């Protein structure tokens, strides 16, 4: 049986969630996706919250349809750069190249995610023998958990966190947030990063069971999908 992981970016690097046969959840922090090799003893399938399919012109139908689904939470969908922009060596170069190709510059937030996108795409493009990646967006996952109703409250607010935690606890009753929280420094991983990793894990389990949803309805390429 394959390992199944849910991976979300955090300040430290990445937080990786896995469900044990007992139903308990196990978490690991890794600086780079390259360290996944150390925790994979056999073939693995992982959902990850980072853009995987990057297009020549930057625009992806998956992002447009995801924003339409999330409505008031549409801003949580990250706009990937054009493929050529990823080769930039500086923020100013990235802005210049992306504006030439897409007609708009990139945000500083986008620039800081370049290294993570490259890490994930290295695994994806090398057709990694032990690890298969799927792009998953946590806010879409929480929507699916919530009977396809968007959670309007932000995940960093107290009430927004509580709503998402309640959904996770229903699906993973053995999840002990306080126990997991005590294992990691707050400067390395935020509360919502932990829940997001679980949401990605849940959707990945649905992918394996052929029960997951995805956008867009008509993907440009087989990889151009965001699952939830």
Secondary structure by P-SEA (a helix, b strand, c coil): ccccbbbbbccccbbbbbbccccbbbbbbbcccccccccccccbbbbbccccccccccccaaaaaaaaaaccccccbbbbccccccccccaaaaaaaaaaaccccccaaaaaaaaaaaaaaaaaaaccccbbbbbbbaaaaaaaaacccccccccccaaaaaaaaaaaaaacccccaaaaaaacccccccaaaaaaaaaaaaaaaaaaaccccccccccccccccccc
